[in-house]
Amino acid sequence: MSEFDKPLVSIIMPAYNAGSYIFQSIQSVVNQTYLNWELIIVDDGSTDNTAEVISQINDVRIKYFRQSNQGVASARNKALTLISGDFFCFLDADDVYPKNSLLCRLQVFKANSEVSFVDGVVRIMDSTLKQNKGTYQPSFRGNPRVELAKLSGRCFMGPSWMIKRVPNFNYCFRSDLTHSEDLIFFMSISDHGFYDYTKEEILLYRSGHVSAMSNLDGLEKSYVAVYNLVKDEFKGSNFIQLLLLKVKIMKIMFLSFLVNGKRPLRALKSFIYLLFSLK
């Protein structure tokens, strides 16, 4: 067994009505060049053939659990109570890992013991995974706390981090939010160490089959939660940082309602609401 086969990596996969895509997602884990992993699948009350598709793949490293429908954050929280790995990461049931996704991130951890989070290049694909729609390339190294608070995008585009597990720490997503729960989760653990990244591709992100802006009211609520977290818990935040964050959130929500929802009155209402709510 090589040195890189020693740490156990726990992969968390929430699934809800993912029958059309989950076989490909699971198979991308089975095909990893790094072998010492466990895949924790939490079926969040699917009503399609998700469970049947999962049963077609026979691998003792795959562990399947089912719960009533409670949302993606709850499904991830369930999985977090079940993991055994030295490291853990996330894979949505419609996305795909390139074959070296686990190995290349573990190599970054091995190179620097101070690193607690490792990211990498994410290729954004269409719903068929045939057309490349863009690429996310991290551009930051260091403690990610301030960058996350600024919503800069230099070290965050979604749950693509691999995380060095801290013993006896209670990892938990906020299940009361429909958006930004992954950002808030990373904020809550951002003082555990440094963020780094590999220049290799670690994720194929499937876009286009579900609208990310289908629940703008939920997005607005989540951004208020992000702002309050930065204000209340990030001691390094100052007035200018908070003001810049407030302006960015107001701009994002105004344009989201105006462009995606085509609701100018709601966009104006959101602008006024956030103006007085983000204090």
KOLFI-618883 format. One record per residue (C-alpha): x, y, z; residue in three letters. Coordinates in steps of 0.001 Angstrom, whole numbers, always signed. Layout:
REM residues N
[[X; Y; Z]; "Ala"];
...
//
This chain:
REM residues 279
[[+0; +0; +0]; "Met"];
[[+1419; +3383; -986]; "Ser"];
[[+1656; +6286; +1435]; "Glu"];
[[-1321; +7996; -201]; "Phe"];
[[-3521; +4952; +417]; "Asp"];
[[-3335; +5385; +4192]; "Lys"];
[[-5743; +8239; +5119]; "Pro"];
[[-9424; +7433; +4817]; "Leu"];
[[-11418; +9995; +2832]; "Val"];
[[-15140; +10253; +3544]; "Ser"];
[[-17237; +11501; +624]; "Ile"];
[[-20652; +12918; +1479]; "Ile"];
[[-23391; +12661; -1144]; "Met"];
[[-26896; +14004; -417]; "Pro"];
[[-29449; +12725; -2907]; "Ala"];
[[-33004; +13719; -3735]; "Tyr"];
[[-34743; +12400; -6860]; "Asn"];
[[-31334; +11957; -8474]; "Ala"];
[[-32106; +8791; -10412]; "Gly"];
[[-31159; +10354; -13737]; "Ser"];
[[-27631; +11279; -12677]; "Tyr"];
[[-26529; +9460; -9531]; "Ile"];
[[-25154; +6336; -11213]; "Phe"];
[[-22605; +8453; -13083]; "Gln"];
[[-21744; +10360; -9900]; "Ser"];
[[-21193; +7205; -7853]; "Ile"];
[[-19214; +5578; -10649]; "Gln"];
[[-16860; +8565; -10713]; "Ser"];
[[-16038; +7797; -7062]; "Val"];
[[-15571; +4074; -7734]; "Val"];
[[-13169; +4993; -10562]; "Asn"];
[[-10871; +7092; -8343]; "Gln"];
[[-7164; +6316; -8536]; "Thr"];
[[-7079; +6781; -4759]; "Tyr"];
[[-8654; +3721; -3190]; "Leu"];
[[-9126; +4334; +525]; "Asn"];
[[-12454; +6124; +626]; "Trp"];
[[-15977; +5676; +1923]; "Glu"];
[[-19018; +7124; +189]; "Leu"];
[[-21858; +8117; +2528]; "Ile"];
[[-25083; +8547; +537]; "Ile"];
[[-28048; +10051; +2353]; "Val"];
[[-31258; +9743; +348]; "Asp"];
[[-33405; +12692; +1406]; "Asp"];
[[-36786; +11067; +813]; "Gly"];
[[-36544; +10530; -2942]; "Ser"];
[[-39741; +9518; -4730]; "Thr"];
[[-38092; +8393; -7964]; "Asp"];
[[-35768; +5428; -8665]; "Asn"];
[[-32756; +6827; -6776]; "Thr"];
[[-32575; +3898; -4338]; "Ala"];
[[-32904; +1345; -7142]; "Glu"];
[[-30059; +2934; -9110]; "Val"];
[[-27792; +2990; -6055]; "Ile"];
[[-28456; -710; -5420]; "Ser"];
[[-27024; -1543; -8858]; "Gln"];
[[-23509; -613; -7719]; "Ile"];
[[-21935; -3244; -5470]; "Asn"];
[[-19035; -1813; -3471]; "Asp"];
[[-18530; -2294; +267]; "Val"];
[[-17144; +1243; +527]; "Arg"];
[[-20577; +2673; -342]; "Ile"];
[[-22945; +3212; +2590]; "Lys"];
[[-26560; +4120; +1920]; "Tyr"];
[[-28983; +5761; +4356]; "Phe"];
[[-32473; +7089; +3846]; "Arg"];
[[-34408; +9777; +5709]; "Gln"];
[[-37645; +11682; +5206]; "Ser"];
[[-37337; +14757; +3014]; "Asn"];
[[-35701; +17486; +5104]; "Gln"];
[[-33437; +19310; +2654]; "Gly"];
[[-29841; +19092; +1482]; "Val"];
[[-28362; +20635; +4639]; "Ala"];
[[-30092; +18054; +6825]; "Ser"];
[[-28887; +15235; +4567]; "Ala"];
[[-25308; +16497; +4802]; "Arg"];
[[-25627; +16825; +8580]; "Asn"];
[[-26788; +13207; +8797]; "Lys"];
[[-23771; +12102; +6769]; "Ala"];
[[-21413; +14161; +8932]; "Leu"];
[[-22474; +12117; +11962]; "Thr"];
[[-21573; +8905; +10119]; "Leu"];
[[-18170; +9643; +8579]; "Ile"];
[[-15009; +7893; +9757]; "Ser"];
[[-12430; +9570; +7537]; "Gly"];
[[-9326; +11580; +8340]; "Asp"];
[[-10501; +13894; +5552]; "Phe"];
[[-13935; +14540; +4111]; "Phe"];
[[-15409; +16217; +1051]; "Cys"];
[[-18700; +16597; -756]; "Phe"];
[[-20090; +15391; -4069]; "Leu"];
[[-23605; +16266; -5136]; "Asp"];
[[-25571; +13416; -6709]; "Ala"];
[[-25506; +15027; -10157]; "Asp"];
[[-21824; +16019; -10287]; "Asp"];
[[-18737; +13993; -11206]; "Val"];
[[-15206; +13587; -9886]; "Tyr"];
[[-12316; +13320; -12362]; "Pro"];
[[-10336; +10161; -11593]; "Lys"];
[[-7557; +11965; -9662]; "Asn"];
[[-9847; +14238; -7652]; "Ser"];
[[-9077; +12666; -4275]; "Leu"];
[[-5397; +11947; -4875]; "Leu"];
[[-4365; +15380; -6110]; "Cys"];
[[-6009; +17095; -3142]; "Arg"];
[[-4402; +14727; -654]; "Leu"];
[[-1020; +15540; -2194]; "Gln"];
[[-1535; +19199; -1268]; "Val"];
[[-2263; +18217; +2328]; "Phe"];
[[+867; +16063; +2408]; "Lys"];
[[+3014; +18949; +1174]; "Ala"];
[[+1968; +21328; +3976]; "Asn"];
[[+775; +20240; +7419]; "Ser"];
[[-747; +23688; +8093]; "Glu"];
[[-3307; +23244; +5305]; "Val"];
[[-6805; +22306; +6466]; "Ser"];
[[-8800; +22908; +3273]; "Phe"];
[[-7911; +21975; -297]; "Val"];
[[-9823; +23063; -3373]; "Asp"];
[[-9100; +22785; -7074]; "Gly"];
[[-10241; +23584; -10580]; "Val"];
[[-13962; +23098; -11224]; "Val"];
[[-15219; +22686; -14765]; "Arg"];
[[-18789; +23950; -15196]; "Ile"];
[[-20700; +21756; -17640]; "Met"];
[[-24153; +21621; -19184]; "Asp"];
[[-26729; +19106; -17975]; "Ser"];
[[-25334; +16397; -20291]; "Thr"];
[[-21705; +16932; -19201]; "Leu"];
[[-20789; +17332; -22866]; "Lys"];
[[-20493; +21109; -23209]; "Gln"];
[[-18007; +23135; -21183]; "Asn"];
[[-19708; +26339; -19974]; "Lys"];
[[-16832; +27743; -17934]; "Gly"];
[[-14086; +27046; -15430]; "Thr"];
[[-13615; +28052; -11811]; "Tyr"];
[[-9985; +28503; -10786]; "Gln"];
[[-9158; +29286; -7136]; "Pro"];
[[-6692; +32157; -6703]; "Ser"];
[[-6048; +32402; -2962]; "Phe"];
[[-3808; +30684; -428]; "Arg"];
[[-3935; +31311; +3308]; "Gly"];
[[-6571; +31641; +6000]; "Asn"];
[[-9875; +31859; +4072]; "Pro"];
[[-11869; +33750; +6703]; "Arg"];
[[-11655; +37268; +5225]; "Val"];
[[-12051; +36112; +1620]; "Glu"];
[[-15209; +34205; +2497]; "Leu"];
[[-16589; +37211; +4368]; "Ala"];
[[-15960; +39400; +1324]; "Lys"];
[[-17796; +36961; -999]; "Leu"];
[[-14766; +37396; -3218]; "Ser"];
[[-14992; +34063; -5025]; "Gly"];
[[-11243; +33546; -4800]; "Arg"];
[[-11645; +30478; -2605]; "Cys"];
[[-15316; +29537; -2861]; "Phe"];
[[-17781; +28516; -5545]; "Met"];
[[-19622; +25778; -3677]; "Gly"];
[[-18941; +22645; -1633]; "Pro"];
[[-15755; +21698; -3509]; "Ser"];
[[-13332; +21726; -563]; "Trp"];
[[-11659; +18681; +908]; "Met"];
[[-11399; +19219; +4664]; "Ile"];
[[-8957; +17853; +7213]; "Lys"];
[[-11184; +16533; +9960]; "Arg"];
[[-10753; +17983; +13448]; "Val"];
[[-11435; +15319; +16115]; "Pro"];
[[-14494; +15885; +18333]; "Asn"];
[[-15586; +18976; +16380]; "Phe"];
[[-19304; +19229; +15663]; "Asn"];
[[-19538; +19900; +11924]; "Tyr"];
[[-23003; +21185; +11072]; "Cys"];
[[-24844; +22948; +8239]; "Phe"];
[[-27679; +25359; +8933]; "Arg"];
[[-30806; +23476; +7909]; "Ser"];
[[-33055; +26542; +8142]; "Asp"];
[[-31550; +28057; +4978]; "Leu"];
[[-32165; +27167; +1328]; "Thr"];
[[-29105; +28988; -40]; "His"];
[[-25552; +29796; +1073]; "Ser"];
[[-25583; +27083; +3739]; "Glu"];
[[-22295; +25784; +2303]; "Asp"];
[[-20707; +29250; +2477]; "Leu"];
[[-21820; +29658; +6098]; "Ile"];
[[-20539; +26169; +6883]; "Phe"];
[[-17081; +27028; +5529]; "Phe"];
[[-17131; +30322; +7420]; "Met"];
[[-17830; +28426; +10644]; "Ser"];
[[-14689; +26294; +10240]; "Ile"];
[[-12439; +28850; +8537]; "Ser"];
[[-10207; +29313; +11595]; "Asp"];
[[-9109; +25656; +11543]; "His"];
[[-6151; +26327; +9242]; "Gly"];
[[-5039; +27424; +5799]; "Phe"];
[[-6768; +27079; +2449]; "Tyr"];
[[-4815; +25859; -570]; "Asp"];
[[-5620; +24365; -3941]; "Tyr"];
[[-4367; +22083; -6639]; "Thr"];
[[-4165; +23256; -10231]; "Lys"];
[[-5700; +19973; -11313]; "Glu"];
[[-9384; +19523; -12079]; "Glu"];
[[-11280; +18132; -9106]; "Ile"];
[[-14945; +18449; -10062]; "Leu"];
[[-17278; +18483; -13042]; "Leu"];
[[-20206; +20634; -11959]; "Tyr"];
[[-23459; +19919; -13786]; "Arg"];
[[-25484; +23087; -14415]; "Ser"];
[[-28621; +23894; -16326]; "Gly"];
[[-31050; +21209; -15121]; "His"];
[[-32244; +23166; -12058]; "Val"];
[[-32497; +26937; -11691]; "Ser"];
[[-30227; +28191; -8936]; "Ala"];
[[-32391; +31281; -8660]; "Met"];
[[-35729; +29501; -8363]; "Ser"];
[[-36137; +30595; -4740]; "Asn"];
[[-35041; +34231; -4553]; "Leu"];
[[-36798; +34809; -1239]; "Asp"];
[[-34726; +32009; +243]; "Gly"];
[[-31574; +33495; -1266]; "Leu"];
[[-32388; +36861; +311]; "Glu"];
[[-32865; +35257; +3736]; "Lys"];
[[-29585; +33392; +3382]; "Ser"];
[[-27621; +36521; +2532]; "Tyr"];
[[-28991; +38212; +5651]; "Val"];
[[-27699; +35220; +7628]; "Ala"];
[[-24288; +35539; +5942]; "Val"];
[[-24104; +39225; +6810]; "Tyr"];
[[-25079; +38640; +10429]; "Asn"];
[[-22473; +35900; +10756]; "Leu"];
[[-19752; +38196; +9446]; "Val"];
[[-20907; +40984; +11741]; "Lys"];
[[-21323; +38941; +14914]; "Asp"];
[[-18623; +36311; +14710]; "Glu"];
[[-15824; +37634; +12512]; "Phe"];
[[-13943; +39876; +14873]; "Lys"];
[[-11623; +41078; +12112]; "Gly"];
[[-14482; +42683; +10211]; "Ser"];
[[-14572; +46470; +10335]; "Asn"];
[[-17069; +49089; +9235]; "Phe"];
[[-15700; +49332; +5699]; "Ile"];
[[-15735; +45558; +5229]; "Gln"];
[[-19321; +45357; +6427]; "Leu"];
[[-20370; +48255; +4215]; "Leu"];
[[-18788; +46646; +1156]; "Leu"];
[[-20470; +43343; +1987]; "Leu"];
[[-23821; +45086; +2413]; "Lys"];
[[-23508; +46815; -961]; "Val"];
[[-22521; +43559; -2660]; "Lys"];
[[-25487; +41677; -1187]; "Ile"];
[[-27941; +44438; -2114]; "Met"];
[[-26597; +44485; -5662]; "Lys"];
[[-26781; +40705; -6038]; "Ile"];
[[-30366; +40534; -4808]; "Met"];
[[-31576; +43558; -6776]; "Phe"];
[[-30197; +42140; -10028]; "Leu"];
[[-31431; +38642; -9197]; "Ser"];
[[-35029; +39796; -8817]; "Phe"];
[[-34753; +42178; -11758]; "Leu"];
[[-33107; +39854; -14261]; "Val"];
[[-33877; +36279; -13209]; "Asn"];
[[-37338; +36847; -11822]; "Gly"];
[[-38207; +39869; -13994]; "Lys"];
[[-39857; +41433; -10961]; "Arg"];
[[-38889; +45141; -10750]; "Pro"];
[[-41183; +45940; -7815]; "Leu"];
[[-39862; +42990; -5838]; "Arg"];
[[-36304; +44052; -6710]; "Ala"];
[[-36999; +47509; -5269]; "Leu"];
[[-38635; +46000; -2192]; "Lys"];
[[-35592; +43808; -1628]; "Ser"];
[[-33266; +46811; -1983]; "Phe"];
[[-35203; +48746; +673]; "Ile"];
[[-35528; +45723; +2968]; "Tyr"];
[[-31791; +44978; +2865]; "Leu"];
[[-30900; +48636; +3257]; "Leu"];
[[-32517; +48677; +6694]; "Phe"];
[[-31962; +45019; +7673]; "Ser"];
[[-28209; +44840; +7149]; "Leu"];
[[-26986; +46978; +10024]; "Lys"];
//
